[in-house]
Amino acid sequence: MAEADAARLTGTAVDWRRIVRLVLTSREMDRIEEQELVPEKKVLYQFSARGHDMAQVMLGLHLKDGDAACGYYRSRPLLLALGVQLVEALGSGMGLAGGYSNGRDIGVVFNYPNPGGAHALPMCGGVGAQYTPAAGWAQAIAYKNKVLGEGPDDAIALVLGGDASCATGGFWSALTIATTQQLPLLIYIEDNGYGISVPSEYQTPGKDIAANLASFRGLTIFNGDGTEPDQAGQLIEDAVRFVREQRAPALLRLTVPRLEGHSAQDTQTYKSEEEIASEWSRDPLPKLKAHSGLSDRDWSEIEREVAAEVAAAVAEAQVRGVSNPADVTDHVFFDGQMQAVGGGAGLAVDNSSSEPRPEGQRINMVTAIRKTLEQEIEANPKVLVFGEDVGPKGGVHAVTLGLQAKFGLERVFDTSLNEEGIVGRAVGMALAGLMPVPEIQFRKYAEPATEQIHDCGTMRWRTNNRFAAPMVLRVPGGFFKCGDPWHSMTNEVEFVHNPGWKVAVPSNAEDAVGLLRSSLRGNDPVIFFEHRAMLDDSWARRPWPGDEYVLEFGRAKKTREGGRITIVTWGAMVPRCEAAAEGIEADVIDLRTLMPWDREMVLESVRRTRRCLIVHEDLRTGGFGAEIAAVVADEAFLDLDAPVARVTMPDIPSPHHPKLLEWAVPSVERIRAEIDRLVGF
């Protein structure tokens, strides 16, 4: 089988026969998809690698155990060089059982757990999203070498992208991370001159990113022709050797022709016949044949063998059929079956306590979160805390104050001002087996990281539990003494709409400790929402709940009990609801987590009180309260004696002046008025 021919080129003479075999395998896979499987509608998304294939194969054969590659939709030749099975690659293109995703994702959105070799990390469907996770893997290599004493000490991270991706924020963020930190990252740009139909002059001034970056400090450049076997082979060898030996980043740019359209649906009408002919004149395959030294007979024999292997793989994949639709909801979250790559960095919860054991004086949420982080960092060398201003300053909310002084720059560190880079590098670190704790300074600032947040959350599901990237993403937000559209957003529901993320919304110090420790010892990515108004609020202060206190997600708490009305809330609205319910027999339920949320407690309470009021700070339209109301209406409608009601912010950003803010945010008076209306209904 062709996949068995993935011989490494590290430290050995080039085996041109093996390179030929892998390139011809890639060509035959493209051919059978374009000429048979796409017309038969068995493959719906097809991206030819013709023209890119030779250089990718050469590069892939230089990778080894400890390395990782982040590719994109035209990276299949690289995966062939890593040893991916043909049936997995072709079956994935047809969306059949097994393969990269068990039919859940597009077949060109690769991932490949490769024990004993280089992993192909889960690629992303968005152009440019591959760069920052690769930087995170590179930083994890450096951290494990220096702090944990783990090798191999010459491992590297590789990321592939087209020339158009050089215009993305992800590219520039990864470049900044790798050069400022001097990380072993090789950025390989396959420059075919186009981003679908848009020529590269719209992406890069002068159409040569390598030339433009020639003076970029801390970056070594390798630039040349990816269609010439000798030149491409030497540049690839030099670039890989440089990153391995110097432990520093490099950019390798090779020009290659895109010999087919962007995808099978792209007819390339935007190119002239002369341009297409010029591109085909640069096809690396004839050059490889001439350079390989193989006779026409040997070449033809390899072609026949490869064609038979590809046809057999197609037949084997089709026998598998489509996976069971009933299983398509599996692996959104960790369900007890460990993923092949990523995570596993949290401490065990075996000796933890699910009940608080209060001790000492009451502390605020800032102190509670800081102490929990301090304990977990001290106990677990795989925990790293980072973000903007979390180092010497201790964070703009003082949560990380003193942690860098105690644990050092490797464990607690500042980052460049790029939220995509903060979360993306955390993804790469988590895939490498660390437990990253990135911080986004304010909820609104998470918006530039939306793509990385989404891709991280869906990773377990879309790779069918082959990969996962557990982390704890700390996000302060909500109003404080005043408001504004930039620092006071809540919008927790957006995170709930990202499958795969757990969402914690603690209202007090005790819950913050239990939920944060649970998150740090778990195996899923977690949004840990720290409400600014509660960080030093006197109501939110609680005694330390014990060094082993762990609070399970999806377990709400009744802060007040009564039989006349159910009030469901979370975060900064909990004390307001308690105050508003004074003198009323009410169940006040603090959800504590929104994903998952405690439906059972809410429904049990509503069936008993026959009334339900939901209070939250977020906007009314589409807020999480609407989901709770829908569930109550669906499952407890006949138990209700009054309509389900909500008290929320109006559909406006948080106003700045304190008087305007207090008018907009649910007040004790507004909540009490709605309680009285429902009780008297």
C-alpha positions as CSV (number, residue, x, y, z in Angstrom):
1,M,0.0,0.0,0.0
2,A,1.2,3.5,-0.8
3,E,0.8,4.7,2.8
4,A,3.5,2.2,3.9
5,D,6.0,4.1,1.8
6,A,6.0,7.2,4.0
7,A,9.8,6.9,4.7
8,R,11.4,9.7,6.6
9,L,14.0,11.9,4.9
10,T,15.6,13.0,8.1
11,G,19.2,12.1,8.0
12,T,19.0,9.8,5.0
13,A,19.5,10.2,1.3
14,V,16.5,11.2,-0.8
15,D,14.5,8.2,-2.1
16,W,13.1,9.6,-5.3
17,R,11.2,6.4,-6.0
18,R,9.2,6.9,-2.8
19,I,8.5,10.5,-3.6
20,V,7.3,9.6,-7.0
21,R,5.0,6.9,-5.6
22,L,3.4,9.3,-3.2
23,V,3.0,12.1,-5.8
24,L,1.4,9.7,-8.2
25,T,-0.9,8.4,-5.5
26,S,-2.0,12.0,-4.9
27,R,-2.6,12.5,-8.6
28,E,-4.6,9.3,-8.9
29,M,-6.7,10.3,-6.0
30,D,-7.4,13.6,-7.6
31,R,-8.2,12.0,-10.9
32,I,-10.7,9.4,-9.5
33,E,-12.5,12.0,-7.5
34,E,-12.8,14.5,-10.4
35,Q,-13.6,12.0,-13.1
36,E,-15.7,9.5,-11.2
37,L,-16.7,10.4,-7.6
38,V,-17.7,14.0,-8.1
39,P,-19.8,13.4,-11.3
40,E,-21.5,10.5,-9.4
41,K,-22.1,13.0,-6.5
42,K,-20.3,10.7,-4.1
43,V,-17.8,13.5,-3.3
44,L,-19.4,16.9,-2.8
45,Y,-16.3,19.0,-2.0
46,Q,-13.1,18.3,-4.0
47,F,-9.9,20.3,-3.9
48,S,-7.1,19.2,-6.3
49,A,-3.5,19.3,-5.0
50,R,-2.0,19.1,-8.5
51,G,1.0,21.4,-8.6
52,H,1.3,21.6,-4.9
53,D,1.9,17.9,-4.4
54,M,5.6,17.3,-4.9
55,A,6.8,19.9,-2.5
56,Q,4.3,18.8,0.1
57,V,5.4,15.2,-0.1
58,M,9.0,16.2,0.3
59,L,8.2,18.3,3.3
60,G,6.0,15.7,4.9
61,L,8.8,13.1,4.7
62,H,11.0,15.3,6.9
63,L,8.6,15.2,9.8
64,K,8.9,12.8,12.7
65,D,7.6,11.9,16.1
66,G,7.1,15.0,18.3
67,D,6.4,17.2,15.3
68,A,2.9,18.4,14.3
69,A,1.5,20.0,11.2
70,C,-1.4,22.3,10.7
71,G,-2.6,22.1,7.1
72,Y,-5.5,23.4,5.1
73,Y,-7.8,22.0,2.4
74,R,-5.1,21.4,-0.2
75,S,-2.8,19.5,2.2
76,R,-3.6,15.9,1.3
77,P,-0.2,15.1,-0.2
78,L,1.4,16.0,3.1
79,L,-0.9,13.5,4.9
80,L,0.0,10.8,2.4
81,A,3.7,11.4,3.3
82,L,2.8,11.1,7.0
83,G,1.3,7.7,6.4
84,V,-2.5,8.3,6.3
85,Q,-4.4,5.3,4.9
86,L,-5.8,5.7,1.5
87,V,-9.2,4.3,2.5
88,E,-9.4,6.9,5.3
89,A,-8.6,9.7,3.0
90,L,-10.9,8.7,0.2
91,G,-13.7,7.6,2.5
92,S,-13.6,10.9,4.2
93,G,-14.0,12.7,0.9
94,M,-17.2,10.7,0.4
95,G,-18.4,11.4,4.0
96,L,-18.5,7.7,4.8
97,A,-18.0,5.9,8.1
98,G,-14.6,6.0,9.7
99,G,-12.0,8.4,8.2
100,Y,-11.2,11.8,9.6
101,S,-14.7,12.5,11.1
102,N,-17.1,9.6,10.5
103,G,-18.9,11.7,7.9
104,R,-19.3,14.7,10.1
105,D,-17.0,17.1,8.3
106,I,-15.9,17.9,4.8
107,G,-13.4,15.3,3.6
108,V,-10.7,17.9,2.9
109,V,-10.8,19.2,6.5
110,F,-8.1,16.8,7.7
111,N,-6.9,15.5,11.0
112,Y,-4.6,12.5,11.6
113,P,-3.5,11.2,15.0
114,N,-0.2,9.6,14.3
115,P,1.4,7.8,17.2
116,G,5.1,7.4,16.6
117,G,5.0,10.0,13.9
118,A,4.0,13.6,13.3
119,H,0.4,14.4,14.0
120,A,-1.7,16.3,11.5
121,L,-3.6,18.6,13.8
122,P,-7.3,19.3,13.0
123,M,-7.4,21.8,10.3
124,C,-10.0,24.5,10.3
125,G,-12.5,25.4,7.5
126,G,-11.6,29.1,7.8
127,V,-8.6,30.3,5.9
128,G,-5.8,31.5,8.2
129,A,-7.2,29.8,11.3
130,Q,-4.5,27.1,11.2
131,Y,-1.6,29.5,12.1
132,T,-2.1,30.3,15.7
133,P,-2.7,26.7,16.9
134,A,0.6,25.8,15.2
135,A,2.3,28.5,17.1
136,G,0.8,27.1,20.3
137,W,2.1,23.7,19.5
138,A,5.6,25.2,19.0
139,Q,5.4,27.1,22.3
140,A,4.3,23.8,24.0
141,I,7.4,22.1,22.5
142,A,9.6,24.8,24.0
143,Y,7.8,24.7,27.4
144,K,8.0,21.0,27.7
145,N,11.7,21.0,26.8
146,K,12.7,23.7,29.2
147,V,10.3,23.2,32.1
148,L,9.1,19.6,32.0
149,G,12.3,18.1,30.6
150,E,10.3,16.3,27.9
151,G,11.5,15.7,24.4
152,P,12.3,15.3,21.7
153,D,14.4,18.4,21.9
154,D,14.5,18.9,18.2
155,A,10.7,18.8,17.5
156,I,9.1,21.4,15.4
157,A,5.6,22.7,14.5
158,L,4.8,23.2,10.8
159,V,1.9,25.2,9.4
160,L,0.9,25.3,5.7
161,G,-1.0,28.1,4.0
162,G,-1.6,29.6,0.6
163,D,-0.5,33.1,-0.4
164,A,-3.9,34.5,0.2
165,S,-3.9,33.4,3.8
166,C,-1.0,35.8,4.4
167,A,-3.5,38.6,4.5
168,T,-5.3,37.1,7.5
169,G,-5.0,38.1,11.2
170,G,-4.1,34.5,12.1
171,F,-1.0,34.6,9.9
172,W,0.3,37.9,11.4
173,S,-0.6,36.8,15.0
174,A,1.3,33.6,14.6
175,L,4.3,35.4,13.1
176,T,4.3,37.8,16.0
177,I,4.1,35.0,18.6
178,A,6.8,32.9,16.9
179,T,9.3,35.7,16.4
180,T,8.9,37.4,19.8
181,Q,9.2,34.1,21.6
182,Q,11.7,32.5,19.1
183,L,9.7,29.3,18.7
184,P,10.5,26.3,16.5
185,L,7.8,27.0,14.0
186,L,8.1,26.6,10.2
187,I,5.6,28.5,8.2
188,Y,5.3,27.1,4.7
189,I,3.6,29.3,2.1
190,E,2.5,27.6,-1.1
191,D,2.2,30.6,-3.4
192,N,0.1,29.7,-6.4
193,G,-0.8,33.4,-7.1
194,Y,-4.5,33.1,-6.3
195,G,-7.0,33.1,-3.5
196,I,-9.8,31.3,-5.4
197,S,-10.2,34.0,-8.2
198,V,-8.5,36.9,-6.5
199,P,-4.9,37.4,-7.7
200,S,-2.2,37.8,-5.0
201,E,-1.6,41.5,-5.6
202,Y,-4.8,42.0,-3.6
203,Q,-3.3,40.0,-0.7
204,T,0.4,41.0,-0.6
205,P,2.2,44.1,-2.0
206,G,4.6,42.9,-4.7
207,K,3.0,39.4,-4.6
208,D,5.9,38.0,-2.6
209,I,5.4,37.7,1.2
210,A,9.0,36.3,1.6
211,A,10.5,39.4,0.1
212,N,8.3,41.7,2.2
213,L,9.4,39.9,5.4
214,A,13.1,39.8,4.6
215,S,13.8,42.4,7.2
216,F,11.3,41.0,9.8
217,R,13.5,40.6,12.9
218,G,13.7,37.1,14.3
219,L,12.6,35.4,11.1
220,T,14.7,33.5,8.7
221,I,13.5,33.3,5.1
222,F,13.7,30.5,2.5
223,N,12.3,31.4,-0.9
224,G,12.2,29.6,-4.3
225,D,10.5,27.4,-6.9
226,G,8.5,24.5,-5.6
227,T,8.3,22.8,-9.0
228,E,12.0,22.2,-9.4
229,P,12.9,18.9,-7.5
230,D,16.4,19.8,-6.6
231,Q,15.7,23.4,-5.6
232,A,12.6,22.6,-3.7
233,G,14.2,19.6,-2.0
234,Q,17.2,21.6,-0.9
235,L,15.2,24.6,0.4
236,I,12.9,22.3,2.3
237,E,15.8,20.4,3.9
238,D,17.5,23.6,4.8
239,A,14.4,25.2,6.3
240,V,13.5,22.1,8.4
241,R,17.2,21.8,9.6
242,F,17.3,25.4,10.5
243,V,14.2,25.3,12.7
244,R,15.3,22.0,14.3
245,E,18.8,23.1,15.1
246,Q,18.4,26.8,15.8
247,R,15.0,26.5,17.7
248,A,13.8,29.5,15.9
249,P,11.1,30.3,13.4
250,A,11.5,30.3,9.6
251,L,9.3,31.1,6.6
252,L,9.5,28.9,3.6
253,R,7.8,30.2,0.4
254,L,7.7,28.1,-2.7
255,T,5.9,29.1,-5.8
256,V,3.7,26.4,-7.3
257,P,1.0,26.3,-10.0
258,R,-2.6,25.6,-9.1
259,L,-3.3,23.3,-12.0
260,E,-7.0,23.0,-11.5
261,G,-9.6,25.3,-10.1
262,H,-9.9,26.3,-6.5
263,S,-12.3,23.4,-6.1
264,A,-14.1,21.0,-8.5
265,Q,-16.8,23.6,-9.1
266,D,-14.4,26.3,-10.1
267,T,-14.0,26.5,-13.9
268,Q,-11.3,29.2,-13.8
269,T,-13.0,31.4,-16.3
270,Y,-11.1,34.3,-14.7
271,K,-7.9,33.0,-16.2
272,S,-6.9,33.3,-19.8
273,E,-6.0,30.3,-21.9
274,E,-2.4,31.6,-22.0
275,E,-2.2,31.8,-18.2
276,I,-3.5,28.3,-17.8
277,A,-1.1,27.0,-20.4
278,S,1.8,28.8,-18.6
279,E,0.8,27.2,-15.3
280,W,0.7,23.7,-16.8
281,S,4.2,24.3,-18.2
282,R,5.3,24.5,-14.6
283,D,3.8,21.2,-13.6
284,P,6.3,19.5,-11.2
285,L,5.3,16.0,-12.3
286,P,7.3,15.9,-15.6
287,K,10.2,17.5,-13.8
288,L,10.1,14.9,-11.1
289,K,10.0,12.1,-13.7
290,A,13.0,13.5,-15.4
291,H,14.9,14.0,-12.2
292,S,14.0,10.7,-10.5
293,G,16.1,8.5,-12.8
294,L,13.3,6.0,-13.2
295,S,12.8,4.4,-16.6
296,D,9.5,4.7,-18.5
297,R,8.8,1.1,-17.6
298,D,9.4,1.6,-13.9
299,W,7.3,4.8,-13.9
300,S,4.4,3.1,-15.7
301,E,4.6,0.2,-13.3
302,I,4.2,2.5,-10.3
303,E,1.3,4.2,-12.0
304,R,-0.5,0.9,-12.5
305,E,0.2,-0.2,-8.9
306,V,-1.0,3.1,-7.5
307,A,-4.2,3.1,-9.7
308,A,-5.0,-0.4,-8.3
309,E,-4.4,0.7,-4.7
310,V,-6.6,3.8,-5.1
311,A,-9.4,1.9,-6.7
312,A,-9.3,-0.8,-4.0
313,A,-9.4,1.9,-1.3
314,V,-12.4,3.5,-2.9
315,A,-14.2,0.1,-3.0
316,E,-13.3,-0.6,0.6
317,A,-14.5,2.8,1.7
318,Q,-17.8,2.4,-0.1
319,V,-18.4,-1.0,1.6
320,R,-18.3,0.9,5.0
321,G,-21.3,3.0,4.0
322,V,-22.6,5.9,6.0
323,S,-22.2,6.0,9.8
324,N,-25.3,5.6,12.0
325,P,-27.2,8.9,12.1
326,A,-28.2,8.1,15.7
327,D,-24.6,8.5,16.7
328,V,-24.1,12.0,15.2
329,T,-24.8,13.7,18.6
330,D,-22.0,11.7,20.3
331,H,-18.7,13.3,21.3
332,V,-19.9,16.9,21.7
333,F,-18.4,16.8,25.2
334,F,-16.1,14.3,26.9
335,D,-18.2,11.2,27.7
336,G,-15.7,9.0,29.3
337,Q,-13.9,7.8,26.1
338,M,-10.6,9.5,26.0
339,Q,-9.6,11.3,22.8
340,A,-6.5,10.1,20.9
341,V,-4.6,13.5,21.0
342,G,-4.9,16.5,23.3
343,G,-5.9,17.1,26.8
344,G,-5.3,14.7,29.7
345,A,-3.4,17.5,31.6
346,G,-5.8,18.1,34.4
347,L,-5.3,16.6,37.9
348,A,-7.5,13.7,39.0
349,V,-10.7,14.5,40.9
350,D,-10.6,11.3,42.9
351,N,-9.8,12.9,46.2
352,S,-12.0,16.0,45.7
353,S,-15.0,17.0,47.6
354,S,-18.4,17.8,46.0
355,E,-19.5,19.7,49.2
356,P,-17.8,22.9,50.5
357,R,-16.0,22.8,53.8
358,P,-15.9,26.5,54.8
359,E,-12.9,27.7,56.6
360,G,-11.5,31.1,57.6
361,Q,-12.9,34.6,56.9
362,R,-15.0,35.6,53.9
363,I,-12.9,36.4,50.8
364,N,-13.9,38.1,47.6
365,M,-14.1,36.5,44.2
366,V,-10.8,38.0,43.1
367,T,-9.0,36.3,46.0
368,A,-10.9,33.0,45.5
369,I,-10.0,32.8,41.8
370,R,-6.4,33.8,42.4
371,K,-5.9,31.2,45.2
372,T,-7.5,28.4,43.1
373,L,-5.2,29.3,40.2
374,E,-2.2,29.4,42.5
375,Q,-3.0,26.0,44.0
376,E,-3.5,24.3,40.6
377,I,-0.4,25.9,39.0
378,E,1.6,24.7,42.0
379,A,0.2,21.2,41.9
380,N,0.1,20.7,38.1
381,P,3.2,21.7,36.0
382,K,1.1,21.5,32.9
383,V,-1.1,24.6,33.8
384,L,-0.1,27.8,32.1
385,V,-1.8,31.2,32.6
386,F,-1.5,33.9,30.0
387,G,-3.1,36.9,28.4
388,E,-2.8,40.6,28.0
389,D,-1.4,42.2,31.2
390,V,-1.6,39.1,33.4
391,G,2.1,39.2,34.2
392,P,3.7,41.9,36.4
393,K,0.6,43.9,36.4
394,G,-1.5,41.0,37.6
395,G,-4.3,41.5,35.2
396,V,-6.6,44.6,34.8
397,H,-8.8,43.0,37.5
398,A,-5.9,42.0,39.7
399,V,-6.9,38.3,39.6
400,T,-3.3,37.1,38.6
401,L,-1.5,39.5,40.9
402,G,1.7,37.9,42.2
403,L,1.4,34.7,40.2
404,Q,4.2,35.5,37.7
405,A,6.6,36.5,40.6
406,K,5.9,33.2,42.2
407,F,5.9,30.8,39.3
408,G,8.0,32.6,36.6
409,L,7.7,33.8,33.1
410,E,7.2,30.3,31.6
411,R,4.1,29.6,33.7
412,V,2.4,33.0,33.8
413,F,3.1,35.3,30.9
414,D,1.9,38.3,29.0
415,T,0.9,38.0,25.3
416,S,0.7,40.3,22.3
417,L,-2.5,42.2,21.8
418,N,-4.3,39.7,19.7
419,E,-7.2,37.7,21.0
420,E,-7.2,35.3,18.1
421,G,-3.6,34.6,19.0
422,I,-4.4,34.2,22.7
423,V,-7.1,31.5,22.1
424,G,-5.4,30.0,19.0
425,R,-2.1,29.4,20.8
426,A,-4.1,27.9,23.7
427,V,-5.6,25.4,21.3
428,G,-2.2,24.3,20.1
429,M,-0.9,24.0,23.7
430,A,-4.0,21.9,24.7
431,L,-3.4,19.6,21.8
432,A,0.1,19.2,22.9
433,G,-1.1,18.0,26.3
434,L,-0.9,21.1,28.4
435,M,-3.7,22.8,30.3
436,P,-3.8,26.5,29.1
437,V,-5.7,29.2,31.0
438,P,-5.9,32.1,28.6
439,E,-7.6,35.3,29.7
440,I,-9.6,37.7,27.6
441,Q,-9.6,41.1,29.4
442,F,-13.2,41.9,28.7
443,R,-16.1,40.0,27.2
444,K,-16.4,42.3,24.2
445,Y,-12.7,41.6,23.3
446,A,-13.5,38.0,22.7
447,E,-15.1,38.9,19.4
448,P,-11.8,38.8,17.4
449,A,-11.3,35.2,18.7
450,T,-14.7,34.0,17.7
451,E,-13.3,31.7,15.0
452,Q,-10.8,30.0,17.3
453,I,-13.4,29.7,20.0
454,H,-15.8,28.0,17.6
455,D,-13.2,25.7,16.1
456,C,-12.0,24.7,19.5
457,G,-15.5,23.8,20.7
458,T,-16.4,21.7,17.8
459,M,-13.0,19.9,17.6
460,R,-14.0,16.8,19.5
461,W,-17.2,16.4,17.6
462,R,-15.9,17.1,14.1
463,T,-12.9,14.7,14.6
464,N,-15.2,12.0,16.1
465,N,-13.2,12.1,19.4
466,R,-9.8,11.8,17.7
467,F,-8.7,15.3,19.0
468,A,-9.8,17.7,21.8
469,A,-8.4,20.9,23.2
470,P,-9.5,21.3,26.8
471,M,-8.7,24.7,28.3
472,V,-10.2,27.3,30.7
473,L,-10.9,30.6,28.9
474,R,-11.4,33.2,31.6
475,V,-13.6,36.1,30.4
476,P,-14.5,39.0,32.8
477,G,-17.5,41.0,31.7
478,G,-20.8,42.6,32.7
479,F,-21.5,46.0,34.3
480,F,-19.5,47.4,37.2
481,K,-19.9,50.9,38.7
482,C,-20.8,52.2,35.3
483,G,-21.3,50.6,31.9
484,D,-20.4,51.0,28.3
485,P,-20.6,49.0,25.0
486,W,-17.0,47.9,25.2
487,H,-16.3,46.7,28.7
488,S,-19.7,45.7,30.1
489,M,-21.1,43.2,27.6
490,T,-22.4,39.9,28.9
491,N,-23.8,37.9,25.9
492,E,-23.1,34.6,27.5
493,V,-25.6,33.0,25.1
494,E,-23.1,33.3,22.2
495,F,-20.8,30.9,24.0
496,V,-23.7,28.5,24.6
497,H,-24.3,28.5,20.9
498,N,-20.7,27.2,20.3
499,P,-21.1,23.4,20.6
500,G,-18.5,21.8,22.8
501,W,-17.9,24.6,25.3
502,K,-19.0,24.4,28.9
503,V,-20.0,27.8,30.4
504,A,-19.6,28.7,34.0
505,V,-21.2,31.9,35.5
506,P,-20.4,31.9,39.2
507,S,-22.1,34.5,41.4
508,N,-19.9,34.2,44.4
509,A,-16.4,33.2,45.7
510,E,-17.4,29.7,46.8
511,D,-18.9,28.7,43.5
512,A,-16.0,30.3,41.6
513,V,-13.5,28.1,43.5
514,G,-15.5,24.9,42.8
515,L,-16.3,25.6,39.2
516,L,-12.7,26.8,38.4
517,R,-11.1,23.7,40.0
518,S,-13.6,21.5,38.2
519,S,-12.7,23.2,34.9
520,L,-9.0,22.8,35.4
521,R,-9.3,19.2,36.2
522,G,-11.8,18.4,33.4
523,N,-11.5,17.3,29.8
524,D,-13.5,19.9,28.0
525,P,-13.0,23.6,27.0
526,V,-14.7,25.9,29.5
527,I,-15.7,29.5,29.3
528,F,-15.3,30.8,32.8
529,F,-17.2,34.0,33.1
530,E,-16.1,36.4,35.8
531,H,-18.7,39.1,36.5
532,R,-16.9,42.4,37.1
533,A,-19.6,43.6,39.6
534,M,-19.1,40.5,41.7
535,L,-15.3,40.3,41.9
536,D,-15.2,42.5,45.0
537,D,-18.9,42.6,45.9
538,S,-19.6,42.1,49.6
539,W,-22.5,39.8,48.9
540,A,-20.3,37.5,46.8
541,R,-17.8,37.0,49.6
542,R,-17.7,33.5,51.1
543,P,-15.3,31.6,53.3
544,W,-12.7,29.4,51.5
545,P,-14.6,26.2,50.6
546,G,-11.6,23.9,51.0
547,D,-8.6,22.9,49.0
548,E,-10.4,20.0,47.3
549,Y,-13.8,21.5,46.6
550,V,-15.0,20.7,43.1
551,L,-18.4,21.8,41.8
552,E,-20.0,19.7,39.1
553,F,-21.3,21.5,36.1
554,G,-25.1,21.5,35.5
555,R,-25.8,21.6,39.3
556,A,-27.8,24.7,40.3
557,K,-28.4,25.9,43.8
558,K,-31.4,27.3,45.6
559,T,-30.3,30.4,47.5
560,R,-33.8,30.9,48.9
561,E,-36.7,28.4,49.1
562,G,-40.4,28.9,48.9
563,G,-43.6,27.6,47.2
564,R,-45.2,30.6,45.5
565,I,-42.8,31.4,42.6
566,T,-39.7,30.1,40.9
567,I,-37.0,32.8,40.1
568,V,-34.2,31.6,37.8
569,T,-31.1,33.7,37.5
570,W,-27.3,33.7,37.5
571,G,-24.3,36.0,38.0
572,A,-24.8,39.5,39.2
573,M,-28.6,39.2,39.2
574,V,-28.6,36.6,42.0
575,P,-28.3,39.1,44.9
576,R,-30.8,41.4,43.3
577,C,-33.3,38.6,42.9
578,E,-32.8,37.6,46.6
579,A,-33.5,41.2,47.7
580,A,-36.5,41.5,45.4
581,A,-38.0,38.2,46.8
582,E,-37.8,39.5,50.4
583,G,-41.0,38.6,52.2
584,I,-42.2,36.3,49.4
585,E,-42.1,32.5,49.6
586,A,-39.9,32.0,46.5
587,D,-37.4,29.5,45.1
588,V,-34.5,31.6,43.9
589,I,-32.3,29.4,41.7
590,D,-28.8,30.3,40.9
591,L,-28.0,28.3,37.8
592,R,-24.2,28.6,38.2
593,T,-23.6,27.1,34.8
594,L,-25.4,27.7,31.5
595,M,-23.9,24.8,29.6
596,P,-25.0,22.4,30.8
597,W,-27.8,24.0,32.9
598,D,-29.9,22.3,35.6
599,R,-33.2,21.7,33.8
600,E,-34.3,19.2,36.4
601,M,-34.1,21.6,39.3
602,V,-35.9,24.4,37.4
603,L,-38.7,22.1,36.2
604,E,-39.2,20.5,39.6
605,S,-39.5,23.9,41.2
606,V,-41.9,25.3,38.5
607,R,-44.2,22.3,38.8
608,R,-44.4,23.0,42.5
609,T,-44.7,26.8,42.5
610,R,-46.6,27.0,39.2
611,R,-44.9,30.3,38.4
612,C,-41.6,31.1,36.7
613,L,-39.7,34.4,36.4
614,I,-36.3,34.5,34.6
615,V,-33.9,37.4,35.4
616,H,-30.7,38.1,33.5
617,E,-28.5,41.0,32.6
618,D,-28.1,40.1,28.9
619,L,-30.4,41.5,26.2
620,R,-34.0,40.3,26.1
621,T,-34.2,39.1,22.5
622,G,-32.4,35.8,22.1
623,G,-31.0,35.8,25.6
624,F,-30.5,32.6,27.5
625,G,-33.7,33.3,29.4
626,A,-35.7,32.6,26.2
627,E,-34.2,29.1,26.1
628,I,-35.3,28.5,29.7
629,A,-38.7,29.9,29.0
630,A,-39.1,27.6,26.0
631,V,-38.2,24.5,28.0
632,V,-40.6,25.5,30.8
633,A,-43.4,26.0,28.3
634,D,-42.6,22.7,26.5
635,E,-42.3,20.6,29.6
636,A,-44.3,22.2,32.4
637,F,-47.0,24.2,30.5
638,L,-49.9,22.4,32.2
639,D,-48.5,23.1,35.6
640,L,-48.4,26.9,35.2
641,D,-50.9,29.3,36.8
642,A,-49.3,32.3,35.2
643,P,-47.3,33.1,32.0
644,V,-43.5,32.6,32.1
645,A,-42.0,36.0,32.5
646,R,-38.6,37.6,32.0
647,V,-36.9,40.7,33.4
648,T,-33.8,41.6,31.4
649,M,-31.9,44.4,29.8
650,P,-33.6,46.1,26.9
651,D,-32.1,45.3,23.5
652,I,-29.4,48.0,23.8
653,P,-25.7,48.0,24.7
654,S,-24.8,48.8,28.3
655,P,-25.2,52.5,28.9
656,H,-22.2,54.4,30.4
657,H,-23.7,56.9,32.9
658,P,-24.6,55.1,36.2
659,K,-28.2,56.5,36.1
660,L,-28.7,55.2,32.6
661,L,-27.1,51.9,33.5
662,E,-29.3,51.4,36.5
663,W,-32.4,52.1,34.4
664,A,-31.3,49.5,31.9
665,V,-30.1,46.7,34.2
666,P,-32.8,44.7,36.0
667,S,-33.2,46.5,39.3
668,V,-34.6,45.1,42.6
669,E,-37.7,47.3,42.0
670,R,-38.4,46.0,38.5
671,I,-37.8,42.4,39.6
672,R,-40.1,42.8,42.6
673,A,-42.9,44.4,40.5
674,E,-42.8,41.3,38.2
675,I,-42.8,39.0,41.2
676,D,-45.9,40.7,42.5
677,R,-47.6,40.6,39.2
678,L,-47.1,36.9,38.7
679,V,-48.0,36.0,42.3
680,G,-51.2,37.9,42.0
681,F,-52.0,36.6,38.5
